[in-house]
Amino acid sequence: MPKHLHQMKKRSPTDEVKTLLTWLGFPGTKTISTQLSHAQGDKTLQIFAQAWEPSRDFARLRSDLANKIAVVAKKVSWRSQDIFILETHYNNLKNAGYEADSLQSVIVKLKGR
């Protein structure tokens, strides 16, 4: 199991569900912060990575998830060690036919450092 997914096991399922419910299902604008800390963004993308494959058979949920991945990518000041999770999401989005420009621009910026 990749290290970044192994770290997910330390969080309680309740926290993961709360994170998903905060972001997905067309939440009110008050539930989503205008800016996210690095830790919040990392946690959110890790949870989204776990939810990606199971969302395969739910087109609206997967579309919403793809959209929110891009939103999170724009709201966080990422670090070079985040390239793996960002590339994971980039590849998932591209392979499923979604726009991934926001992730690509973050990755290019990080690799250019």
Secondary structure, DSSP 8 states (H G I E B T S, - for coil): --HHHHGGGGS-HHHHHHHHHHHSSS--GGGS-SS--HHHHHHHHHHHHHHHGGGGG-HHHHHHHHHHHHHHHHHS---GGGHHHHHHHHHHHHHTT---HHHHHHHHHHHT-
